[in-house]
Amino acid sequence: GELARDIDPRGALGVMKTFSIALNLVNAAEVHHRMRLVRENEREEGIHVGPLPMVEDSIRGTMEILLEKDGVDPEKIFERLTTQKCEIVLTAHPTEVNRKTIIRKYRDISELLAYLERPDIHPFERAEALNNMRGIIAAIWGSDEIRRVKPTVQKEAAGGNAVIESVLWDAVPSYLRKLDAQCRVTLGKKLPVDTAPIKFASWIGGDRDGNPNCTPEVTLEVVTHQRLRAAKLFLNELNTLYSELAISSRFSKDLVALSDSVEDSPDVKEKYRRVIGHLRKRLVRTVKDCEEKLHHINGSVHGTVHFTSSEHAYGALAGWENVEPIVKAEELLEPLKVIYDSLVGTGFELVADGHVSDIIRRVAVFGMTLVPLDIREESTRHTLAIDAITRHLGIGSYKEWDEAARLNWLQSELNNRRPLFRIRDVDLNTMGLDPDVRKTLMVYKVASELDSESLGAYVISQANTASDVLVVMLLQKQFGMTAENGKLMRVVPLFETLNDLMNSPEQLAALFKVTSYIGSINGKQEVMVGYSDSAKDAGRLAACWAQYTAQEAMGKVADKYGVELTFFHGKGGTVGRGGNPALYRAILSHPPNTINGRFRVTEQGEMIRQNFGSLEIAQRSLDIYSAALLRESFVKRVEPKQEWRDQMQRVGDVSCAAYRHTVREDPRFVPYFRQATPELELGRLNIGSRPAKRNPKGGVESLRAIPWTFAWAQTRMHLSAWLGVGAGLNSGDEEDKEILREMYEEWPWFREIISLISMLISKTDFSITKNYDDLLVDSELMSLGDEVRGKLVETRQAVIDVSGSQDISGPHVQLMRASSTIRNPYVDSINVVQAEILKVLRSMPDDDSSELTPELRDIKNVRTDALLHSIKGIAQGMKNSG
């Protein structure tokens, strides 16, 4: 403490930066170590059956369990594996505190660590590699790790694409090749070459909820840029394939027909090259077209495509102006499959299973768009847009109508052939619309002009009624996006507060009663469940139970109306926001009959890097997702008994009341939160492109779930993950306690929640949170800090009572202990210094104050940098920022 007080501003900056880098290096080493252990296990076992690791949460381990323990028919396993659909949606949630350039350097370090382990490495090569590593660390030390400006949405999208281009582009085909080999070994069958059990989508550039920077123009730019990247990546692959496939005899009938259809090609006898050469021309045309579009959007050239000299020598790419661009994935997939079948059918199966298969797998997973973009908008925006239109038409104010009147009008309009307005009138704004309303409508104009493969779901946040969904259907119809022309986006309501979750089954039923709606959805509906906002609204246990019962009830409604329901899980990376480090167990503990081989989930910010940051880790993550989904289809689920349900309801109600009593009803809470945590300072981190609050003036309810969790993690209080839990679990009644213990023993869903809460409680630190209070909190608010810490003790005891374990951090403990022992000494020191920096910074004059002399401003800037490094350091050390 004294050292922290006496340190000068420059010294504080140096210490914070050193510790922050050290923690990042520890993380890189740990990732490498995790992969090394998996490989060592494999070698020790000696029985090498298949390329995937022999652990429960791998496809290989899962198949063995299903075949040997559960006696499942191999045919059934194969059928499930080839039809299951898992989609991972990358979101730019502002919790990735590192800049892209820095992430790249840490990735190089992980790769050097792997290289240094090689047994055949020469002493000179070893010395070189160590020097390289020192050089990278020096470069990190010398670079400015702090973002000086908020990233634009385009920059965030480029960051998301970087993960795809630098890791997933290679990890996906590599994993699918291993999966194919595993199927051959374990099930005796070959995986169809275009099977894509895992796909990716993105919100970055389409998520406009609370983000005014995500304009319709930005969406257009991001989508066009993604098409450009995809075309360039495939062009590279086809260049390699062209040089590989110089086969000049033995072709299938289909291939001969296909090559004959190619006009004007220098390749006569080498028919594969003839087909590939034509595809390359079409890709060049695609690249040129995308560049032309970007040029229009930005009024500046984004750089032209540079071709290598060998291509000019073939003259292969001349004449691209005379061919059509490739828009749909099928246009690339079909000729590649003809090539593949021809190779297999003429004795070149080994050739077919090489590069050709890899490219086909990439097309199946990434298509021509890299990732389809979801669009997300808040329900009130749509209400205001329709309201402006009804008022313009003189038929009243839609906003003032009740739900029945809204549904009535929407249904008649959906069946009406006549449009409500002309698109031109919105475009030129002859209707005199408010700029925000016009912006909401222009999103549809952009969407209607994009190819349908560029877009995924249209997610409505803060959805609470059936009319919220029908409004979006009506607006799509107005802009000519219909089921008939294939442009209709699927509309996904997002239920995220406790009330919305509880009312969701009823609203879904109201929606399915609308015949024109049912007629256009082709028997499929997707619903998004918000985890982080419901936990912020009602506390952890109440939110978990509401999510469980809502999904169960919605599943029954969908069955009644014969609709196939897919749940889209909006989980954050951290436990306070619904995330879960033990992914496999988490998927298995979802409510019964709510997954059915279809799973969509968000991966955000820093979790994208943790799960997909390097080739090996990404393949491991893909394996865990695939395995969990496969196992979930066959696992016999524990149906909760009625008394467990009653108990959960009681626990949920009590914990929700206790949580809200502190967070909403106690007038001391918001000022305490602002003083005891760096919440106000987090805005300076420039992590994401959207503001930290939905509404700049509001209290806790208007704060986004991410800074809410992030701020509590900084001070090691982790309040958002456990507040209210103790009150809910602590019943004075012995019978209640017995039932809770039985639930913990016999109900995986309940046990999973309790183990996660206990893991986070084990990360809390009393003396550190107390130190923040002592330094930063006004004396009249001190009592609240003590009360909260009292509740933490109560919760810790309650969790131990229910789990019957003496150790708080539960089954995640071995992993946690090893990794925390290394990190804690660093993180504790950062916490102590951070509290001192906050104290000094808050006592300095405001940025616009006349008292801030140039000297003071310099000192303030250095202190602010030190603070930002401390925030990053703690986020690295806790390994889950928000």
Secondary structure, 3 states (H helix, E strand, C coil): CHHHHHCCHHHHHHHHHHHHHHHHHHHHHHHHHHHHHHHHHHHHHCCCCCCCCCCCCCHHHHHHHHHHHCCCCHHHHHHHHHHCEEEEEEECCCCCCCCHHHHHHHHHHHHHHHHHCCCCCCHHHHHHHHHHHHHHHHHHHHCCCCCCCCCCHHHHHHHHHHHHHHHHHHHHHHHHHHHHHHHHHHHCCCCCCCCCCEEEEECCCCECCCCCCCCHHHHHHHHHHHHHHHHHHHHHHHHHHHHHCCCCCCCCHHHHHHHHCCCCCCCCCCHHHHHHHHHHHHHHHHHHHHHHHHHHHHCCCCCCCCCCHHHHHHCCCCCHHHCCCCCCHHHHHHHHHHHHHHHHHCCCHHHHHHHHHHHHHHHHHHCCCCCCEEEEEEHHHHHHHHHHHHHHHCCCCHHHCCHHHHHHHHHHHHHCCCCCCCHHHHHCCCCCCCHHHHHHHHHHHHHHHCCHHHEEEEEEECCCCHHHHHHHHHHHHHCCCCCCCCCCCEEEEEECCHHHHHHHHHHHHHHHCCHHHHHHCCCEEEEEEECHHHHHHHCHHHHHHHHHHHHHHHHHHHHHCCCEEEEEEECCCCHHHCCCCCHHHHHHCCCCCCCCCEEEEEEEHHHHHHHHCCHHHHHHHHHHHHHHHHHHHHCCCCCCCHHHHHHHHHHHHHHHHHHHHHHHHCCCHHHHHHHHCCHHHHHHHCCCCCCCECCCCCCHHHECHHHHHHHHHHCCCCHHHHCCHHHHHCCCCHHHHHHHHHHHHHCHHHHHHHHHHHHHHHHCCHHHHHHHHHHHCCHHHHHHHHHHHHHHHHHHHHHHHHHCCCCCCHHHHHHHHHHHHHHHHHHHHHHHHHHHHHHHHHHCCCCCCCCCCHHHHHHHHHHHHHHHHHHHHHHHHHCCCC
